[in-house]
Amino acid sequence: NADVNAGDSFDIDVGLCNDSEVAGIQVQFNDSPDQLDVLDVQPTERLDGMEFSWNSQSDGSSIFLSFSLSGSQVPAGDGPIAVISYESVSIYAADISLVLYESGTVLSDSEGQQMDADLMNGSVHVSGEDNPEPPDVPTGLDADAGDGLVALSWNASGNADSYNVYREEQADDEPP
């Protein structure tokens, strides 16, 4: 957990409390809402003798992986196994959840068998500017159907800079 100012860089420890040796580790994590960038992930001395790698995923999450090619294992114990370096990328105040994905987090023993793990998420409180008020809803929406088009008009709200208009595709067998 951390308490930071908007725009700050900071570190979060990822801990492991294990009663027996661990031979392989994969941890998938993300922040929600997405207002942090992962700058780096580094192993701690608990992972000495093990390979370590991390990368960002296309869904916005990140994964780190640690294993040994020589039989090294994480000894039983308690403490950080990795340090994630983050940067707050929004100017606004926020309470951010640091989420460990259960489906993307795996511990394994020396025989490659998955070990039970209880995951504990974290949080970051970011102090910054108040979020701006959302614009008022436009009024007087009018739609005029034409040949292959629909003309829309409305009364703009005073505090909106722009509007996005979306349409939904319908399947051929659905009535309009």
C-alpha positions as CSV (number, residue, x, y, z in Angstrom):
1,N,0.0,0.0,0.0
2,A,1.1,3.6,-0.6
3,D,0.1,7.2,-0.1
4,V,1.5,9.4,-2.9
5,N,1.0,12.7,-4.7
6,A,-0.2,12.9,-8.3
7,G,2.8,12.5,-10.7
8,D,5.0,10.8,-8.1
9,S,7.1,7.7,-8.7
10,F,7.1,5.1,-6.0
11,D,7.8,1.5,-5.2
12,I,5.5,-1.3,-3.9
13,D,6.9,-4.6,-2.5
14,V,5.3,-7.9,-3.5
15,G,5.6,-10.2,-0.6
16,L,5.5,-14.0,-0.3
17,C,4.8,-15.9,2.9
18,N,5.6,-19.5,2.2
19,D,5.8,-22.5,4.5
20,S,7.8,-24.6,2.0
21,E,10.3,-23.9,-0.8
22,V,8.9,-22.4,-4.0
23,A,10.5,-23.3,-7.4
24,G,8.5,-21.1,-9.7
25,I,6.5,-18.0,-9.5
26,Q,4.2,-16.1,-11.9
27,V,2.4,-13.0,-10.8
28,Q,-0.1,-11.0,-13.0
29,F,-1.1,-7.6,-11.6
30,N,-2.9,-4.4,-12.6
31,D,-4.2,-1.1,-11.2
32,S,-7.8,-0.1,-11.3
33,P,-8.7,2.6,-12.3
34,D,-5.8,2.6,-14.7
35,Q,-3.8,5.7,-13.4
36,L,-0.4,4.1,-12.8
37,D,2.4,3.1,-15.2
38,V,4.7,0.3,-14.3
39,L,8.3,1.6,-14.8
40,D,10.2,-1.5,-13.6
41,V,9.9,-4.7,-11.7
42,Q,13.0,-6.0,-9.8
43,P,13.6,-9.2,-7.8
44,T,14.7,-9.0,-4.2
45,E,17.4,-11.2,-2.5
46,R,14.8,-13.9,-1.8
47,L,15.0,-14.7,-5.5
48,D,18.8,-14.9,-5.7
49,G,19.9,-17.7,-8.0
50,M,16.6,-17.6,-10.0
51,E,15.8,-16.2,-13.4
52,F,13.5,-13.2,-13.4
53,S,11.6,-11.5,-16.2
54,W,8.6,-9.1,-16.5
55,N,6.6,-7.5,-19.2
56,S,3.4,-5.6,-19.9
57,Q,0.4,-7.3,-21.4
58,S,-2.0,-6.0,-24.1
59,D,-4.8,-5.9,-21.6
60,G,-2.9,-3.3,-19.5
61,S,-1.8,-5.7,-16.8
62,S,1.8,-6.8,-16.2
63,I,3.4,-10.2,-15.4
64,F,6.6,-11.2,-13.7
65,L,8.0,-14.7,-13.8
66,S,10.8,-16.3,-11.7
67,F,12.2,-19.8,-11.9
68,S,15.6,-21.6,-11.8
69,L,17.5,-23.5,-14.4
70,S,19.9,-24.8,-11.7
71,G,17.5,-26.0,-9.0
72,S,17.5,-22.9,-6.8
73,Q,14.3,-22.3,-4.9
74,V,12.7,-19.6,-2.7
75,P,13.3,-20.8,0.8
76,A,10.4,-21.0,3.2
77,G,9.9,-17.6,4.9
78,D,8.2,-14.3,4.7
79,G,9.2,-11.1,2.9
80,P,9.3,-9.3,-0.4
81,I,10.1,-11.2,-3.6
82,A,9.9,-8.3,-6.0
83,V,9.6,-4.5,-6.1
84,I,7.3,-2.8,-8.6
85,S,8.2,0.7,-9.5
86,Y,5.2,2.8,-10.5
87,E,4.5,6.3,-11.6
88,S,1.2,8.1,-11.1
89,V,0.1,9.4,-14.5
90,S,-3.0,11.4,-13.7
91,I,-3.2,14.9,-12.1
92,Y,-6.3,13.9,-10.2
93,A,-6.9,12.4,-6.7
94,A,-7.8,8.7,-6.7
95,D,-8.0,5.6,-4.7
96,I,-6.4,2.9,-6.8
97,S,-6.7,-0.9,-6.3
98,L,-3.6,-3.0,-7.0
99,V,-5.1,-6.3,-8.2
100,L,-3.4,-9.7,-8.3
101,Y,-5.1,-11.8,-11.0
102,E,-5.9,-15.2,-9.5
103,S,-5.9,-16.9,-12.9
104,G,-2.5,-15.3,-13.8
105,T,-0.7,-16.0,-10.5
106,V,0.9,-19.4,-10.0
107,L,3.4,-20.8,-7.5
108,S,4.9,-24.2,-8.2
109,D,7.1,-26.7,-6.3
110,S,10.3,-28.3,-7.6
111,E,8.3,-31.0,-9.5
112,G,6.3,-28.3,-11.3
113,Q,3.1,-28.9,-9.3
114,Q,0.9,-25.9,-8.6
115,M,0.9,-24.8,-5.0
116,D,-2.0,-23.2,-3.1
117,A,-1.8,-19.5,-2.8
118,D,-3.9,-16.9,-1.0
119,L,-3.6,-13.5,-2.7
120,M,-3.9,-10.1,-1.0
121,N,-4.5,-7.0,-3.2
122,G,-3.1,-3.6,-2.3
123,S,-4.1,0.0,-2.7
124,V,-2.6,3.4,-3.5
125,H,-4.1,6.7,-2.4
126,V,-3.1,9.5,-4.8
127,S,-3.5,13.1,-3.6
128,G,-4.1,15.5,-6.5
129,E,-6.6,17.8,-8.0
130,D,-10.3,17.2,-7.6
131,N,-11.9,15.5,-10.6
132,P,-13.8,17.9,-12.8
133,E,-17.6,17.8,-12.7
134,P,-19.1,16.0,-15.7
135,P,-20.9,18.2,-18.2
136,D,-24.7,18.5,-18.1
137,V,-26.7,16.2,-20.3
138,P,-27.7,17.8,-23.6
139,T,-31.4,18.5,-24.0
140,G,-33.8,18.7,-26.9
141,L,-32.4,15.6,-28.8
142,D,-34.0,15.4,-32.2
143,A,-33.5,12.7,-34.9
144,D,-34.6,13.1,-38.5
145,A,-34.3,9.9,-40.7
146,G,-33.0,10.4,-44.3
147,D,-31.9,8.2,-47.2
148,G,-29.1,6.2,-45.6
149,L,-28.5,8.8,-42.8
150,V,-30.0,10.1,-39.6
151,A,-29.5,13.8,-38.8
152,L,-29.2,14.5,-35.1
153,S,-29.6,17.9,-33.3
154,W,-29.6,18.9,-29.7
155,N,-29.1,21.8,-27.3
156,A,-25.5,21.7,-26.2
157,S,-24.7,21.9,-22.5
158,G,-22.7,24.9,-21.4
159,N,-19.7,23.0,-20.1
160,A,-19.1,20.3,-22.8
161,D,-16.2,20.7,-25.2
162,S,-17.3,18.0,-27.6
163,Y,-19.7,15.1,-28.1
164,N,-19.2,11.5,-29.2
165,V,-22.1,9.9,-31.0
166,Y,-22.2,6.1,-31.2
167,R,-24.5,3.8,-33.1
168,E,-25.2,0.1,-32.5
169,E,-25.1,-2.4,-35.4
170,Q,-28.0,-4.7,-35.6
171,A,-28.0,-8.3,-36.8
172,D,-29.8,-8.9,-40.1
173,D,-32.5,-11.0,-38.4
174,E,-33.2,-8.3,-35.7
175,P,-36.1,-5.9,-36.2
176,P,-35.0,-2.2,-36.3
